[in-house]
């Protein structure tokens, strides 16, 4: 993509008269540049939101973002598991370009522990927003390295409240890994963790209401461990046949209510109309571990079926993005960084390849072409490419699968034998993309290959469902 100053900043410059002095210009920019918030949930199932048809799990606050903004009906993440997905989100680049391909959680390949994290040569969205004068804050799950060089406050964030690793207990007295910036917090005084994250996000917004800010609110709900607020769980038990599904529903309720806290705070402060909010989930539902459901898709977290990488993806900016819009062309969370940087009046560094695009011209109809002709994924032994309505899933030791998503969203009909020319074309596309990537800096334990391969069998996945 071409690196350029966004149309918003050009419009801003035109609005400042030649007679303005430097101070007036700075003040005008401070007033007009929009805030940007990313709300990111963790391991939620596609079917576990009422906006996607769930009749028992109510998510009115997340639904409201869709009602007041844009739903990306073909919204994807760049990785089917937690850490790689976050690496792509925060850099705007396929994480395979810099070796952050596999999940963090163990040094399985005996890689130097000093390298286990988002490579320090990569710029984050926080780095780029901070360059343009934004206050940058992060709340929640980091999961991009626990050594000091990977710490959020060393990667562009002015403030951090959350955990460096991939998960945490939720209940008061159990969330022992929570820190504020570099210091441990008194975990015995914390409320239920999802509530604590919502409160911290609102405090950041309150503090920075008079200046442009960027906030990354990375919830760990409804990732394991399955800890629900007791009062919410008691209400949910009556609606579900299994305790696991009731816990998931109660955890999702907490997620939704804290999204609501943030949206309410924006409205209270009168800055809702000057704030672009994204909501997405980091990968597909982690069946059976958190009793999630990915219907109507097949697969789960860890696969490249739609159930592993096709996620709820929303954007709201009142008065700018048309309310209730459904944008149907494929987009990916890599697009959030270029969109935010363009709005901040920044430029993408020319020395790096950026795989995301600024979404606003596409949403508003100023660009009619597709944002991405092709999208790619890879995780060690398997990968995928989507081109138009066709998706090919590649395996390192078996024949590929080919699916037409316009006719078979559940990916149950393999057309590889009927379409050999198309298989060859997509394999060539995939190989050409792979040639631009590098080898993983660390690899996952071989057990995860069998784990994910089993989840390409939908009969097995269906056996994991909880009611």
Residue, then its C-alpha position, 0 to 999 in steps of 0.5 A: x500500500x502507499x504510505x500517505x497522510x490521511x485525507x482527514x489530516x489534509x482536510x484539517x490543514x485546509x481548515x486552518x487559515x494562513x493567518x493562524x500562528x503556530x500555537x493556534x494551529x496546534x490548538x486546532x489540531x488538538x481539538x479536531x484529531x479524533x481519539x481512537x479506542x480498540x476494544x479487544x475480547x479474548x477467545x469469544x465464540x462468534x455465536x456468543x453475541x446477541x448481535x449474531x443471533x444468540x437468544x440467551x447471551x445478551x450483549x446490548x452494549x456491543x450490539x449498540x456499536x454495530x447499530x451505531x456504526x459499521x459491522x464488517x461481515x467478513x472481518x478477520x484476525x491475522x492469527x488463530x491464536x492469542x499472541x500472533x493475533x495481537x502482534x499483527x493487530x499492534x503492528x499492522x503487519x503480517x506477524x510472519x514478516x518478523x517471526x512472531x508466528x507462534x503463540x507465547x507460553x513456553x520456550x518450546x524451541x529453546x529460543x533465547x528467552x531474550x527473543x520471546x516477545x514482539x521483536x523490538x525492531x517493530x513499531x507498534x500503533x502506540x509508537x506511531x500515535x505517540x509520535x503525533x502527540x497522542x496520549x497512549x494507554x493500555x489496559x488488560x492482556x499484553x501477551x507479547x513478551x514478559x521481559x523488560x524490552x517487551x513491556x508495553x511502557x517500552x513499546x509506545x504506551x504511556x501507561x499500562x494496567x494489566x498482565x504481561x502474560x496470556x491470562x489471569x484469574x479473575x476473582x478478588x485475591x487471585x489476580x496476582x499478576x496485575x501490574x500498573x506500569x512496572x509495579x505490582x498492584x494490591x490484588x487483594x483490593x481489586x474487584x472482579x478483573x473484567x470490572x477492574x479493566x473497565x474502571x481503569x479504561x474509564x479513568x484513562x479516558x477521564x484523565x485525557x479527555x482534553x487531548x487526543x488519546x489512543x486506548x487499547x483495552x484488551x480484555x481477557x474475557x472470556x478466556x480461561x480460567x472460567x471465573x464468573x462473577x457469582x451474582x451473574x453466574x447464579x442468574x445464568x445457571x437457569x438458562x443453560x444445561x451445563x455449568x460451563x456454558x453458564x459460566x461463559x454467559x456470565x463472563x460475556x455479560x461482564x465483558x459487555x457491561x464493561x464495554x458499556x462503561x467505556x461507551x457511556x464515559x465517552x458520552x458523558x464527557x461529550x467526546x463520543x462524536x470525536x472518538x473512533x471505536x473498534x471492537x474485535x475478538x482475537x481469534x475464534x472461540x476456544x472450544x471446549x475450554x471456555x464453552x464457546x460456540x462458533x456457529x455458523x462456522x466450522x473449526x475453532x481457535x487454532x484452525x484456519x477454518x472460519x471458526x478460527x479467524x473470522x471474528x466479530x469486527x465493528x467500528x463506530x464514529x458518530x457522524x462520520x461512519x454511517x450507522x447500521x452499515x454492513x461492510x461485506x468485503x474482507x478486512x483484517x485487524x491489520x487495517x486498524x493501525x493504518x486507519x488510526x495513523x492516518x486519522x492522527x495525521x501520521x505517515x507509515x514508515x517507508x522502510x517497512x511493508x505494511x499489510x493493512x490499509x486505511x479503511x475509512x475511504x472504503x467504508x465511506x465509498x470513496x474507494x470502491x475496490x476491495x481493500x484486500x485482493x488476497x488475505x493470508x495466514x500461516x501457523x507452522x504446519x498449516x495456513x490459508x489464503x482467501x481470494x475473492x470468495x475462495x479459500x484454500x487451506x494448506x497443510x504441510x503433510x496432506x492435500x489442501x482443502x478448497x472452499x467457496x465461502x459464498x456457497x458454503x460458509x461452514x466449509x463442509x464441501x471440499x472442491x479441491x478435486x473439482x477445481x485443480x486449476x484454482x488449487x494450483x493458482x491459490x497454492x502459487x499465491x500462498x507460496x509467493x506470500x510465504x517467500x516474503x515471510x521469515x521463519x518463526x523465532x520460536x515454534x510450538x510444541x509438536x502436540x499442538x499440531x495434532x490438537x489443531x488437526x483434530x479441530x478440522x473434523x467438524x464432527x469432533x468439534x460438534x462433540x465439544x459443544x456445550x448447551 
